[in-house]
Amino acid sequence: MDIAFVAGFGPIGRLDSESHDFWAGAFGIPFHENSPGYFHTEELPGVKAFAIWPLDQAAEATFGTTTWPEHVPVPQAWIEFDVAAPELVAPAVDELRAKGCLILVEAHEEPWGQTTSRTLSPEGLLVGVSYTPWMHEGGASDEDGVTDERADTA
């Protein structure tokens, strides 16, 4: 697997405002609320995206339900690794599977144009292997130059 860069990182938040208050208040991180409870920024130097991803949205994006399955450890954070092209996500998933990783969701294209997959690290991180077009040179963005992220830039 040839990782192009770390696309993003952030905590998995709960439904209250405690995570937002901590990261925005204590650290002064400027967030945009891209969807209810999903606070995101691409304005933090050194990381392409930093976001508080609510657990219910992470569950929806991974399992198709807003409830995290009881048999899967609840992640504390997410990290996403981008590969150089969308067609490289599926082979990366195959490589991870061959190395014994449990794949939570296979490579697929999201409605917003990101190709993504997910596994869980031994430490409990929700790990994505993705291709995020707007983060690559010459990548796609909407007509006013603002990228179309959703809770799944995680």
N, CA, C and O atoms as a GROMACS GRO file, in nm:
protein
  616
    1MET      N    1   0.085  -0.117   0.000
    1MET     CA    2   0.000   0.000   0.000
    1MET      C    3   0.090   0.123   0.000
    1MET      O    4   0.183   0.133   0.079
    2ASP      N    5   0.061   0.215  -0.087
    2ASP     CA    6   0.138   0.338  -0.096
    2ASP      C    7   0.050   0.454  -0.048
    2ASP      O    8  -0.036   0.502  -0.121
    3ILE      N    9   0.074   0.497   0.076
    3ILE     CA   10  -0.006   0.604   0.135
    3ILE      C   11   0.047   0.738   0.086
    3ILE      O   12   0.167   0.766   0.096
    4ALA      N   13  -0.042   0.822   0.032
    4ALA     CA   14  -0.003   0.953  -0.018
    4ALA      C   15   0.012   1.054   0.096
    4ALA      O   16   0.105   1.135   0.095
    5PHE      N   17  -0.078   1.050   0.194
    5PHE     CA   18  -0.074   1.141   0.308
    5PHE      C   19  -0.182   1.103   0.407
    5PHE      O   20  -0.271   1.024   0.377
    6VAL      N   21  -0.172   1.160   0.527
    6VAL     CA   22  -0.278   1.147   0.625
    6VAL      C   23  -0.381   1.253   0.590
    6VAL      O   24  -0.352   1.373   0.595
    7ALA      N   25  -0.502   1.210   0.556
    7ALA     CA   26  -0.607   1.303   0.515
    7ALA      C   27  -0.666   1.376   0.634
    7ALA      O   28  -0.704   1.492   0.624
    8GLY      N   29  -0.674   1.308   0.747
    8GLY     CA   30  -0.731   1.374   0.864
    8GLY      C   31  -0.724   1.289   0.987
    8GLY      O   32  -0.690   1.171   0.984
    9PHE      N   33  -0.757   1.355   1.096
    9PHE     CA   34  -0.755   1.291   1.227
    9PHE      C   35  -0.851   1.367   1.316
    9PHE      O   36  -0.879   1.485   1.293
   10GLY      N   37  -0.902   1.300   1.416
   10GLY     CA   38  -0.984   1.369   1.514
   10GLY      C   39  -1.048   1.274   1.612
   10GLY      O   40  -1.044   1.152   1.593
   11PRO      N   41  -1.107   1.330   1.716
   11PRO     CA   42  -1.175   1.249   1.815
   11PRO      C   43  -1.311   1.202   1.765
   11PRO      O   44  -1.372   1.265   1.678
   12ILE      N   45  -1.358   1.092   1.820
   12ILE     CA   46  -1.496   1.049   1.800
   12ILE      C   47  -1.574   1.113   1.915
   12ILE      O   48  -1.549   1.082   2.032
   13GLY      N   49  -1.666   1.203   1.883
   13GLY     CA   50  -1.740   1.276   1.986
   13GLY      C   51  -1.870   1.208   2.023
   13GLY      O   52  -1.916   1.116   1.955
   14ARG      N   53  -1.927   1.254   2.130
   14ARG     CA   54  -2.058   1.207   2.173
   14ARG      C   55  -2.161   1.314   2.138
   14ARG      O   56  -2.125   1.413   2.074
   15LEU      N   57  -2.283   1.298   2.176
   15LEU     CA   58  -2.389   1.389   2.134
   15LEU      C   59  -2.391   1.522   2.209
   15LEU      O   60  -2.463   1.614   2.169
   16ASP      N   61  -2.315   1.535   2.317
   16ASP     CA   62  -2.313   1.662   2.388
   16ASP      C   63  -2.207   1.755   2.326
   16ASP      O   64  -2.141   1.717   2.229
   17SER      N   65  -2.190   1.873   2.382
   17SER     CA   66  -2.097   1.971   2.326
   17SER      C   67  -1.959   1.965   2.391
   17SER      O   68  -1.873   2.048   2.363
   18GLU      N   69  -1.937   1.868   2.478
   18GLU     CA   70  -1.812   1.862   2.554
   18GLU      C   71  -1.688   1.857   2.464
   18GLU      O   72  -1.592   1.930   2.490
   19SER      N   73  -1.688   1.774   2.359
   19SER     CA   74  -1.572   1.766   2.269
   19SER      C   75  -1.549   1.898   2.198
   19SER      O   76  -1.436   1.947   2.192
   20HIS      N   77  -1.655   1.957   2.144
   20HIS     CA   78  -1.641   2.085   2.074
   20HIS      C   79  -1.589   2.192   2.170
   20HIS      O   80  -1.498   2.268   2.135
   21ASP      N   81  -1.646   2.198   2.288
   21ASP     CA   82  -1.603   2.298   2.386
   21ASP      C   83  -1.455   2.282   2.420
   21ASP      O   84  -1.383   2.381   2.435
   22PHE      N   85  -1.410   2.158   2.433
   22PHE     CA   86  -1.269   2.132   2.465
   22PHE      C   87  -1.178   2.176   2.350
   22PHE      O   88  -1.087   2.257   2.372
   23TRP      N   89  -1.201   2.125   2.230
   23TRP     CA   90  -1.111   2.152   2.117
   23TRP      C   91  -1.119   2.296   2.068
   23TRP      O   92  -1.016   2.357   2.038
   24ALA      N   93  -1.239   2.351   2.059
   24ALA     CA   94  -1.254   2.489   2.013
   24ALA      C   95  -1.219   2.588   2.125
   24ALA      O   96  -1.154   2.689   2.101
   25GLY      N   97  -1.263   2.557   2.246
   25GLY     CA   98  -1.240   2.648   2.357
   25GLY      C   99  -1.098   2.645   2.409
   25GLY      O  100  -1.030   2.748   2.410
   26ALA      N  101  -1.052   2.528   2.452
   26ALA     CA  102  -0.919   2.518   2.513
   26ALA      C  103  -0.806   2.538   2.412
   26ALA      O  104  -0.703   2.597   2.445
   27PHE      N  105  -0.826   2.489   2.289
   27PHE     CA  106  -0.720   2.498   2.189
   27PHE      C  107  -0.744   2.606   2.085
   27PHE      O  108  -0.654   2.638   2.007
   28GLY      N  109  -0.863   2.663   2.082
   28GLY     CA  110  -0.894   2.770   1.988
   28GLY      C  111  -0.902   2.726   1.843
   28GLY      O  112  -0.878   2.806   1.752
   29ILE      N  113  -0.936   2.600   1.820
   29ILE     CA  114  -0.944   2.549   1.682
   29ILE      C  115  -1.070   2.603   1.616
   29ILE      O  116  -1.180   2.589   1.671
   30PRO      N  117  -1.056   2.666   1.499
   30PRO     CA  118  -1.173   2.721   1.428
   30PRO      C  119  -1.248   2.612   1.352
   30PRO      O  120  -1.197   2.560   1.253
   31PHE      N  121  -1.366   2.578   1.395
   31PHE     CA  122  -1.445   2.473   1.332
   31PHE      C  123  -1.560   2.531   1.251
   31PHE      O  124  -1.608   2.642   1.277
   32HIS      N  125  -1.603   2.455   1.153
   32HIS     CA  126  -1.727   2.477   1.080
   32HIS      C  127  -1.816   2.358   1.114
   32HIS      O  128  -1.767   2.245   1.119
   33GLU      N  129  -1.943   2.380   1.137
   33GLU     CA  130  -2.034   2.268   1.166
   33GLU      C  131  -2.094   2.223   1.033
   33GLU      O  132  -2.195   2.276   0.988
   34ASN      N  133  -2.029   2.124   0.971
   34ASN     CA  134  -2.070   2.078   0.837
   34ASN      C  135  -2.203   2.005   0.837
   34ASN      O  136  -2.277   2.011   0.739
   35SER      N  137  -2.234   1.938   0.946
   35SER     CA  138  -2.364   1.876   0.967
   35SER      C  139  -2.385   1.878   1.118
   35SER      O  140  -2.288   1.897   1.191
   36PRO      N  141  -2.505   1.859   1.166
   36PRO     CA  142  -2.529   1.870   1.310
   36PRO      C  143  -2.433   1.784   1.394
   36PRO      O  144  -2.431   1.661   1.382
   37GLY      N  145  -2.355   1.850   1.477
   37GLY     CA  146  -2.261   1.781   1.565
   37GLY      C  147  -2.128   1.746   1.503
   37GLY      O  148  -2.038   1.701   1.574
   38TYR      N  149  -2.112   1.765   1.372
   38TYR     CA  150  -1.986   1.733   1.303
   38TYR      C  151  -1.909   1.861   1.281
   38TYR      O  152  -1.940   1.940   1.192
   39PHE      N  153  -1.807   1.880   1.363
   39PHE     CA  154  -1.725   2.002   1.357
   39PHE      C  155  -1.596   1.971   1.285
   39PHE      O  156  -1.526   1.876   1.320
   40HIS      N  157  -1.563   2.050   1.184
   40HIS     CA  158  -1.458   2.019   1.089
   40HIS      C  159  -1.377   2.144   1.058
   40HIS      O  160  -1.432   2.255   1.054
   41THR      N  161  -1.248   2.126   1.036
   41THR     CA  162  -1.166   2.236   0.987
   41THR      C  163  -1.056   2.184   0.895
   41THR      O  164  -1.003   2.075   0.916
   42GLU      N  165  -1.025   2.261   0.796
   42GLU     CA  166  -0.907   2.239   0.712
   42GLU      C  167  -0.813   2.359   0.729
   42GLU      O  168  -0.727   2.383   0.644
   43GLU      N  169  -0.831   2.433   0.838
   43GLU     CA  170  -0.754   2.555   0.865
   43GLU      C  171  -0.650   2.536   0.974
   43GLU      O  172  -0.593   2.634   1.023
   44LEU      N  173  -0.623   2.412   1.014
   44LEU     CA  174  -0.526   2.384   1.117
   44LEU      C  175  -0.396   2.340   1.051
   44LEU      O  176  -0.390   2.233   0.991
   45PRO      N  177  -0.291   2.422   1.061
   45PRO     CA  178  -0.165   2.388   0.993
   45PRO      C  179  -0.113   2.250   1.034
   45PRO      O  180  -0.119   2.212   1.151
   46GLY      N  181  -0.063   2.177   0.935
   46GLY     CA  182  -0.003   2.047   0.961
   46GLY      C  183  -0.095   1.928   0.943
   46GLY      O  184  -0.049   1.814   0.945
   47VAL      N  185  -0.224   1.952   0.925
   47VAL     CA  186  -0.318   1.843   0.901
   47VAL      C  187  -0.416   1.889   0.794
   47VAL      O  188  -0.461   2.004   0.795
   48LYS      N  189  -0.449   1.803   0.702
   48LYS     CA  190  -0.542   1.840   0.596
   48LYS      C  191  -0.683   1.859   0.651
   48LYS      O  192  -0.754   1.950   0.607
   49ALA      N  193  -0.724   1.776   0.746
   49ALA     CA  194  -0.856   1.789   0.808
   49ALA      C  195  -0.848   1.744   0.953
   49ALA      O  196  -0.783   1.643   0.983
   50PHE      N  197  -0.913   1.818   1.040
   50PHE     CA  198  -0.928   1.780   1.180
   50PHE      C  199  -1.076   1.795   1.210
   50PHE      O  200  -1.133   1.901   1.185
   51ALA      N  201  -1.137   1.691   1.263
   51ALA     CA  202  -1.282   1.698   1.285
   51ALA      C  203  -1.323   1.617   1.407
   51ALA      O  204  -1.262   1.516   1.440
   52ILE      N  205  -1.427   1.665   1.471
   52ILE     CA  206  -1.494   1.590   1.577
   52ILE      C  207  -1.606   1.515   1.507
   52ILE      O  208  -1.705   1.575   1.464
   53TRP      N  209  -1.592   1.385   1.496
   53TRP     CA  210  -1.688   1.303   1.424
   53TRP      C  211  -1.780   1.237   1.526
   53TRP      O  212  -1.735   1.151   1.601
   54PRO      N  213  -1.906   1.274   1.531
   54PRO     CA  214  -1.998   1.212   1.628
   54PRO      C  215  -2.009   1.061   1.606
   54PRO      O  216  -2.014   1.013   1.493
   55LEU      N  217  -2.014   0.988   1.716
   55LEU     CA  218  -2.020   0.842   1.710
   55LEU      C  219  -2.138   0.795   1.626
   55LEU      O  220  -2.124   0.699   1.550
   56ASP      N  221  -2.254   0.859   1.638
   56ASP     CA  222  -2.369   0.814   1.561
   56ASP      C  223  -2.346   0.830   1.411
   56ASP      O  224  -2.393   0.747   1.332
   57GLN      N  225  -2.274   0.936   1.370
   57GLN     CA  226  -2.244   0.956   1.229
   57GLN      C  227  -2.136   0.859   1.180
   57GLN      O  228  -2.141   0.812   1.067
   58ALA      N  229  -2.039   0.829   1.266
   58ALA     CA  230  -1.937   0.729   1.231
   58ALA      C  231  -2.001   0.592   1.214
   58ALA      O  232  -1.966   0.517   1.124
   59ALA      N  233  -2.096   0.560   1.302
   59ALA     CA  234  -2.168   0.432   1.292
   59ALA      C  235  -2.249   0.427   1.163
   59ALA      O  236  -2.249   0.326   1.093
   60GLU      N  237  -2.317   0.535   1.132
   60GLU     CA  238  -2.398   0.541   1.008
   60GLU      C  239  -2.310   0.522   0.885
   60GLU      O  240  -2.344   0.446   0.794
   61ALA      N  241  -2.196   0.591   0.881
   61ALA     CA  242  -2.106   0.581   0.766
   61ALA      C  243  -2.040   0.444   0.755
   61ALA      O  244  -2.007   0.399   0.645
   62THR      N  245  -2.021   0.378   0.867
   62THR     CA  246  -1.954   0.248   0.867
   62THR      C  247  -2.049   0.130   0.858
   62THR      O  248  -2.025   0.036   0.783
   63PHE      N  249  -2.158   0.136   0.935
   63PHE     CA  250  -2.247   0.021   0.946
   63PHE      C  251  -2.388   0.044   0.892
   63PHE      O  252  -2.468  -0.049   0.885
   64GLY      N  253  -2.419   0.168   0.851
   64GLY     CA  254  -2.551   0.197   0.797
   64GLY      C  255  -2.659   0.215   0.903
   64GLY      O  256  -2.778   0.213   0.872
   65THR      N  257  -2.618   0.231   1.028
   65THR     CA  258  -2.711   0.254   1.138
   65THR      C  259  -2.648   0.355   1.234
   65THR      O  260  -2.526   0.361   1.244
   66THR      N  261  -2.728   0.433   1.303
   66THR     CA  262  -2.672   0.534   1.394
   66THR      C  263  -2.628   0.477   1.528
   66THR      O  264  -2.580   0.551   1.614
   67THR      N  265  -2.643   0.347   1.546
   67THR     CA  266  -2.600   0.282   1.671
   67THR      C  267  -2.474   0.200   1.645
   67THR      O  268  -2.471   0.116   1.556
   68TRP      N  269  -2.370   0.226   1.725
   68TRP     CA  270  -2.246   0.149   1.712
   68TRP      C  271  -2.272   0.007   1.762
   68TRP      O  272  -2.327  -0.009   1.871
   69PRO      N  273  -2.234  -0.096   1.686
   69PRO     CA  274  -2.260  -0.234   1.727
   69PRO      C  275  -2.190  -0.269   1.860
   69PRO      O  276  -2.074  -0.233   1.881
   70GLU      N  277  -2.260  -0.339   1.945
   70GLU     CA  278  -2.206  -0.375   2.077
   70GLU      C  279  -2.085  -0.467   2.067
   70GLU      O  280  -1.998  -0.464   2.155
   71HIS      N  281  -2.077  -0.549   1.962
   71HIS     CA  282  -1.967  -0.645   1.950
   71HIS      C  283  -1.839  -0.584   1.892
   71HIS      O  284  -1.738  -0.653   1.881
   72VAL      N  285  -1.842  -0.454   1.855
   72VAL     CA  286  -1.725  -0.387   1.800
   72VAL      C  287  -1.682  -0.278   1.899
   72VAL      O  288  -1.764  -0.196   1.940
   73PRO      N  289  -1.554  -0.277   1.939
   73PRO     CA  290  -1.510  -0.175   2.034
   73PRO      C  291  -1.540  -0.033   1.982
   73PRO      O  292  -1.522  -0.004   1.864
   74VAL      N  293  -1.587   0.052   2.071
   74VAL     CA  294  -1.620   0.189   2.035
   74VAL      C  295  -1.490   0.268   2.016
   74VAL      O  296  -1.408   0.273   2.108
   75PRO      N  297  -1.470   0.329   1.899
   75PRO     CA  298  -1.346   0.402   1.877
   75PRO      C  299  -1.342   0.533   1.954
   75PRO      O  300  -1.444   0.597   1.978
   76GLN      N  301  -1.223   0.571   1.993
   76GLN     CA  302  -1.201   0.699   2.060
   76GLN      C  303  -1.166   0.810   1.961
   76GLN      O  304  -1.187   0.928   1.988
   77ALA      N  305  -1.113   0.770   1.844
   77ALA     CA  306  -1.068   0.866   1.744
   77ALA      C  307  -1.071   0.800   1.607
   77ALA      O  308  -1.087   0.679   1.595
   78TRP      N  309  -1.054   0.882   1.505
   78TRP     CA  310  -1.045   0.833   1.368
   78TRP      C  311  -0.918   0.889   1.305
   78TRP      O  312  -0.871   0.996   1.343
   79ILE      N  313  -0.865   0.816   1.210
   79ILE     CA  314  -0.754   0.862   1.127
   79ILE      C  315  -0.780   0.810   0.987
   79ILE      O  316  -0.831   0.700   0.969
   80GLU      N  317  -0.745   0.890   0.890
   80GLU     CA  318  -0.771   0.850   0.753
   80GLU      C  319  -0.645   0.868   0.669
   80GLU      O  320  -0.584   0.975   0.668
   81PHE      N  321  -0.608   0.762   0.598
   81PHE     CA  322  -0.493   0.763   0.509
   81PHE      C  323  -0.543   0.766   0.366
   81PHE      O  324  -0.627   0.685   0.327
   82ASP      N  325  -0.492   0.860   0.288
   82ASP     CA  326  -0.530   0.870   0.148
   82ASP      C  327  -0.426   0.803   0.060
   82ASP      O  328  -0.306   0.813   0.083
   83VAL      N  329  -0.475   0.734  -0.043
   83VAL     CA  330  -0.391   0.677  -0.147
   83VAL      C  331  -0.401   0.767  -0.269
   83VAL      O  332  -0.484   0.858  -0.271
   84ALA      N  333  -0.320   0.743  -0.369
   84ALA     CA  334  -0.306   0.835  -0.482
   84ALA      C  335  -0.420   0.836  -0.582
   84ALA      O  336  -0.432   0.930  -0.660
   85ALA      N  337  -0.505   0.734  -0.580
   85ALA     CA  338  -0.614   0.727  -0.679
   85ALA      C  339  -0.728   0.643  -0.623
   85ALA      O  340  -0.704   0.554  -0.541
   86PRO      N  341  -0.851   0.670  -0.666
   86PRO     CA  342  -0.965   0.594  -0.613
   86PRO      C  343  -0.956   0.445  -0.639
   86PRO      O  344  -1.003   0.365  -0.557
   87GLU      N  345  -0.898   0.405  -0.749
   87GLU     CA  346  -0.890   0.263  -0.781
   87GLU      C  347  -0.786   0.189  -0.695
   87GLU      O  348  -0.775   0.067  -0.704
   88LEU      N  349  -0.711   0.262  -0.612
   88LEU     CA  350  -0.614   0.198  -0.524
   88LEU      C  351  -0.670   0.165  -0.386
   88LEU      O  352  -0.604   0.098  -0.307
   89VAL      N  353  -0.792   0.211  -0.357
   89VAL     CA  354  -0.852   0.183  -0.226
   89VAL      C  355  -0.883   0.034  -0.211
   89VAL      O  356  -0.846  -0.026  -0.111
   90ALA      N  357  -0.949  -0.026  -0.309
   90ALA     CA  358  -0.986  -0.168  -0.298
   90ALA      C  359  -0.864  -0.259  -0.284
   90ALA      O  360  -0.866  -0.349  -0.200
   91PRO      N  361  -0.757  -0.240  -0.362
   91PRO     CA  362  -0.638  -0.324  -0.340
   91PRO      C  363  -0.576  -0.303  -0.201
   91PRO      O  364  -0.522  -0.398  -0.143
   92ALA      N  365  -0.585  -0.181  -0.148
   92ALA     CA  366  -0.535  -0.156  -0.012
   92ALA      C  367  -0.618  -0.236   0.090
   92ALA      O  368  -0.563  -0.290   0.185
   93VAL      N  369  -0.748  -0.242   0.069
   93VAL     CA  370  -0.836  -0.321   0.156
   93VAL      C  371  -0.798  -0.468   0.147
   93VAL      O  372  -0.790  -0.536   0.250
   94ASP      N  373  -0.774  -0.518   0.027
   94ASP     CA  374  -0.733  -0.657   0.009
   94ASP      C  375  -0.602  -0.685   0.083
   94ASP      O  376  -0.586  -0.790   0.145
   95GLU      N  377  -0.508  -0.589   0.076
   95GLU     CA  378  -0.381  -0.604   0.145
   95GLU      C  379  -0.401  -0.608   0.297
   95GLU      O  380  -0.340  -0.691   0.365
   96LEU      N  381  -0.485  -0.521   0.349
   96LEU     CA  382  -0.513  -0.521   0.493
   96LEU      C  383  -0.579  -0.652   0.536
   96LEU      O  384  -0.543  -0.709   0.640
   97ARG      N  385  -0.675  -0.699   0.457
   97ARG     CA  386  -0.742  -0.826   0.488
   97ARG      C  387  -0.642  -0.940   0.489
   97ARG      O  388  -0.647  -1.027   0.577
   98ALA      N  389  -0.551  -0.941   0.392
   98ALA     CA  390  -0.450  -1.047   0.384
   98ALA      C  391  -0.356  -1.046   0.505
   98ALA      O  392  -0.297  -1.148   0.540
   99LYS      N  393  -0.344  -0.930   0.568
   99LYS     CA  394  -0.260  -0.917   0.687
   99LYS      C  395  -0.338  -0.940   0.815
   99LYS      O  396  -0.287  -0.918   0.925
  100GLY      N  397  -0.463  -0.984   0.801
  100GLY     CA  398  -0.543  -1.020   0.917
  100GLY      C  399  -0.632  -0.910   0.973
  100GLY      O  400  -0.694  -0.930   1.078
  101CYS      N  401  -0.641  -0.797   0.907
  101CYS     CA  402  -0.726  -0.689   0.957
  101CYS      C  403  -0.873  -0.719   0.931
  101CYS      O  404  -0.909  -0.772   0.825
  102LEU      N  405  -0.957  -0.686   1.026
  102LEU     CA  406  -1.101  -0.698   1.009
  102LEU      C  407  -1.149  -0.573   0.936
  102LEU      O  408  -1.135  -0.462   0.986
  103ILE      N  409  -1.206  -0.591   0.819
  103ILE     CA  410  -1.257  -0.479   0.740
  103ILE      C  411  -1.401  -0.453   0.783
  103ILE      O  412  -1.486  -0.541   0.773
  104LEU      N  413  -1.426  -0.331   0.831
  104LEU     CA  414  -1.561  -0.295   0.876
  104LEU      C  415  -1.649  -0.254   0.759
  104LEU      O  416  -1.769  -0.282   0.760
  105VAL      N  417  -1.592  -0.189   0.661
  105VAL     CA  418  -1.666  -0.151   0.541
  105VAL      C  419  -1.570  -0.156   0.423
  105VAL      O  420  -1.459  -0.103   0.428
  106GLU      N  421  -1.616  -0.219   0.316
  106GLU     CA  422  -1.536  -0.235   0.194
  106GLU      C  423  -1.519  -0.102   0.122
  106GLU      O  424  -1.590  -0.005   0.150
  107ALA      N  425  -1.426  -0.097   0.029
  107ALA     CA  426  -1.406   0.022  -0.054
  107ALA      C  427  -1.535   0.053  -0.130
  107ALA      O  428  -1.594  -0.035  -0.193
  108HIS      N  429  -1.576   0.178  -0.123
  108HIS     CA  430  -1.696   0.222  -0.194
  108HIS      C  431  -1.689   0.374  -0.212
  108HIS      O  432  -1.619   0.443  -0.139
  109GLU      N  433  -1.762   0.423  -0.308
  109GLU     CA  434  -1.767   0.568  -0.331
  109GLU      C  435  -1.885   0.627  -0.256
  109GLU      O  436  -1.998   0.581  -0.269
  110GLU      N  437  -1.856   0.730  -0.176
  110GLU     CA  438  -1.959   0.801  -0.100
  110GLU      C  439  -2.030   0.900  -0.192
  110GLU      O  440  -1.975   0.937  -0.296
  111PRO      N  441  -2.151   0.943  -0.157
  111PRO     CA  442  -2.224   1.038  -0.241
  111PRO      C  443  -2.149   1.169  -0.267
  111PRO      O  444  -2.173   1.234  -0.368
  112TRP      N  445  -2.058   1.208  -0.178
  112TRP     CA  446  -1.983   1.333  -0.195
  112TRP      C  447  -1.855   1.314  -0.274
  112TRP      O  448  -1.777   1.408  -0.287
  113GLY      N  449  -1.830   1.193  -0.328
  113GLY     CA  450  -1.719   1.170  -0.419
  113GLY      C  451  -1.595   1.108  -0.360
  113GLY      O  452  -1.500   1.080  -0.433
  114GLN      N  453  -1.591   1.085  -0.230
  114GLN     CA  454  -1.477   1.023  -0.166
  114GLN      C  455  -1.491   0.871  -0.177
  114GLN      O  456  -1.599   0.816  -0.155
  115THR      N  457  -1.381   0.804  -0.210
  115THR     CA  458  -1.379   0.658  -0.208
  115THR      C  459  -1.315   0.619  -0.076
  115THR      O  460  -1.206   0.666  -0.043
  116THR      N  461  -1.382   0.534   0.001
  116THR     CA  462  -1.333   0.505   0.135
  116THR      C  463  -1.360   0.361   0.178
  116THR      O  464  -1.442   0.290   0.118
  117SER      N  465  -1.291   0.321   0.281
  117SER     CA  466  -1.309   0.191   0.346
  117SER      C  467  -1.268   0.212   0.492
  117SER      O  468  -1.206   0.313   0.525
  118ARG      N  469  -1.302   0.118   0.578
  118ARG     CA  470  -1.266   0.133   0.720
  118ARG      C  471  -1.231   0.000   0.786
  118ARG      O  472  -1.286  -0.105   0.754
  119THR      N  473  -1.138   0.010   0.880
  119THR     CA  474  -1.099  -0.099   0.967
  119THR      C  475  -1.083  -0.041   1.107
  119THR      O  476  -1.098   0.080   1.126
  120LEU      N  477  -1.054  -0.125   1.204
  120LEU     CA  478  -1.033  -0.080   1.341
  120LEU      C  479  -0.895  -0.124   1.384
  120LEU      O  480  -0.859  -0.241   1.369
  121SER      N  481  -0.815  -0.031   1.437
  121SER     CA  482  -0.680  -0.065   1.482
  121SER      C  483  -0.686  -0.137   1.617
  121SER      O  484  -0.789  -0.133   1.684
  122PRO      N  485  -0.577  -0.203   1.657
  122PRO     CA  486  -0.575  -0.269   1.788
  122PRO      C  487  -0.597  -0.171   1.903
  122PRO      O  488  -0.644  -0.211   2.010
  123GLU      N  489  -0.564  -0.043   1.882
  123GLU     CA  490  -0.582   0.058   1.986
  123GLU      C  491  -0.724   0.114   1.991
  123GLU      O  492  -0.758   0.190   2.081
  124GLY      N  493  -0.806   0.075   1.893
  124GLY     CA  494  -0.942   0.123   1.889
  124GLY      C  495  -0.961   0.248   1.804
  124GLY      O  496  -1.060   0.320   1.822
  125LEU      N  497  -0.870   0.275   1.712
  125LEU     CA  498  -0.888   0.387   1.620
  125LEU      C  499  -0.969   0.338   1.499
  125LEU      O  500  -0.945   0.229   1.447
  126LEU      N  501  -1.065   0.419   1.456
  126LEU     CA  502  -1.137   0.391   1.334
  126LEU      C  503  -1.047   0.440   1.221
  126LEU      O  504  -1.023   0.560   1.208
  127VAL      N  505  -0.998   0.347   1.140
  127VAL     CA  506  -0.897   0.378   1.039
  127VAL      C  507  -0.959   0.369   0.900
  127VAL      O  508  -1.015   0.266   0.862
  128GLY      N  509  -0.949   0.478   0.826
  128GLY     CA  510  -0.996   0.480   0.689
  128GLY      C  511  -0.880   0.474   0.593
  128GLY      O  512  -0.774   0.533   0.617
  129VAL      N  513  -0.899   0.401   0.484
  129VAL     CA  514  -0.810   0.408   0.369
  129VAL      C  515  -0.898   0.463   0.259
  129VAL      O  516  -0.999   0.402   0.223
  130SER      N  517  -0.860   0.578   0.206
  130SER     CA  518  -0.951   0.653   0.121
  130SER      C  519  -0.879   0.721   0.006
  130SER      O  520  -0.756   0.724  -0.002
  131TYR      N  521  -0.960   0.774  -0.082
  131TYR     CA  522  -0.915   0.871  -0.182
  131TYR      C  523  -1.011   0.988  -0.171
  131TYR      O  524  -1.130   0.974  -0.199
  132THR      N  525  -0.959   1.103  -0.130
  132THR     CA  526  -1.039   1.223  -0.110
  132THR      C  527  -1.001   1.322  -0.218
  132THR      O  528  -0.900   1.391  -0.206
  133PRO      N  529  -1.080   1.332  -0.326
  133PRO     CA  530  -1.039   1.407  -0.445
  133PRO      C  531  -0.996   1.550  -0.418
  133PRO      O  532  -0.896   1.595  -0.474
  134TRP      N  533  -1.068   1.623  -0.333
  134TRP     CA  534  -1.038   1.765  -0.313
  134TRP      C  535  -0.909   1.788  -0.235
  134TRP      O  536  -0.862   1.901  -0.227
  135MET      N  537  -0.851   1.682  -0.177
  135MET     CA  538  -0.727   1.698  -0.103
  135MET      C  539  -0.603   1.671  -0.188
  135MET      O  540  -0.491   1.690  -0.143
  136HIS      N  541  -0.626   1.626  -0.311
  136HIS     CA  542  -0.515   1.598  -0.403
  136HIS      C  543  -0.500   1.716  -0.497
  136HIS      O  544  -0.597   1.785  -0.528
  137GLU      N  545  -0.379   1.738  -0.543
  137GLU     CA  546  -0.354   1.848  -0.637
  137GLU      C  547  -0.445   1.834  -0.757
  137GLU      O  548  -0.451   1.729  -0.821
  138GLY      N  549  -0.517   1.941  -0.788
  138GLY     CA  550  -0.612   1.938  -0.899
  138GLY      C  551  -0.740   1.866  -0.866
  138GLY      O  552  -0.819   1.835  -0.955
  139GLY      N  553  -0.763   1.837  -0.735
  139GLY     CA  554  -0.881   1.763  -0.692
  139GLY      C  555  -1.009   1.841  -0.708
  139GLY      O  556  -1.006   1.962  -0.730
  140ALA      N  557  -1.121   1.771  -0.696
  140ALA     CA  558  -1.253   1.830  -0.717
  140ALA      C  559  -1.296   1.913  -0.597
  140ALA      O  560  -1.269   1.879  -0.482
  141SER      N  561  -1.364   2.022  -0.626
  141SER     CA  562  -1.431   2.102  -0.524
  141SER      C  563  -1.555   2.160  -0.588
  141SER      O  564  -1.573   2.153  -0.710
  142ASP      N  565  -1.642   2.218  -0.507
  142ASP     CA  566  -1.763   2.272  -0.566
  142ASP      C  567  -1.735   2.406  -0.634
  142ASP      O  568  -1.622   2.456  -0.630
  143GLU      N  569  -1.837   2.464  -0.696
  143GLU     CA  570  -1.818   2.580  -0.780
  143GLU      C  571  -1.760   2.703  -0.710
  143GLU      O  572  -1.696   2.783  -0.777
  144ASP      N  573  -1.780   2.721  -0.581
  144ASP     CA  574  -1.723   2.838  -0.515
  144ASP      C  575  -1.591   2.807  -0.444
  144ASP      O  576  -1.544   2.885  -0.361
  145GLY      N  577  -1.531   2.691  -0.478
  145GLY     CA  578  -1.400   2.657  -0.428
  145GLY      C  579  -1.399   2.594  -0.289
  145GLY      O  580  -1.292   2.564  -0.236
  146VAL      N  581  -1.515   2.575  -0.231
  146VAL     CA  582  -1.523   2.514  -0.099
  146VAL      C  583  -1.546   2.365  -0.117
  146VAL      O  584  -1.632   2.323  -0.194
  147THR      N  585  -1.469   2.287  -0.047
  147THR     CA  586  -1.484   2.143  -0.063
  147THR      C  587  -1.614   2.095  -0.002
  147THR      O  588  -1.668   2.157   0.090
  148ASP      N  589  -1.663   1.985  -0.054
  148ASP     CA  590  -1.788   1.928  -0.005
  148ASP      C  591  -1.757   1.811   0.088
  148ASP      O  592  -1.759   1.695   0.047
  149GLU      N  593  -1.729   1.845   0.215
  149GLU     CA  594  -1.705   1.739   0.310
  149GLU      C  595  -1.833   1.704   0.379
  149GLU      O  596  -1.930   1.780   0.378
  150ARG      N  597  -1.833   1.589   0.439
  150ARG     CA  598  -1.941   1.545   0.525
  150ARG      C  599  -1.876   1.474   0.641
  150ARG      O  600  -1.753   1.474   0.653
  151ALA      N  601  -1.951   1.418   0.722
  151ALA     CA  602  -1.895   1.350   0.840
  151ALA      C  603  -1.798   1.242   0.802
  151ALA      O  604  -1.738   1.181   0.891
  152ASP      N  605  -1.779   1.215   0.675
  152ASP     CA  606  -1.694   1.104   0.638
  152ASP      C  607  -1.562   1.145   0.580
  152ASP      O  608  -1.499   1.066   0.509
  153THR      N  609  -1.518   1.265   0.606
  153THR     CA  610  -1.379   1.296   0.576
  153THR      C  611  -1.299   1.230   0.685
  153THR      O  612  -1.178   1.246   0.701
  154ALA      N  613  -1.375   1.158   0.756
  154ALA     CA  614  -1.324   1.071   0.854
  154ALA      C  615  -1.360   0.936   0.817
  154ALA      O  616  -1.326   0.842   0.888
   0.00000   0.00000   0.00000
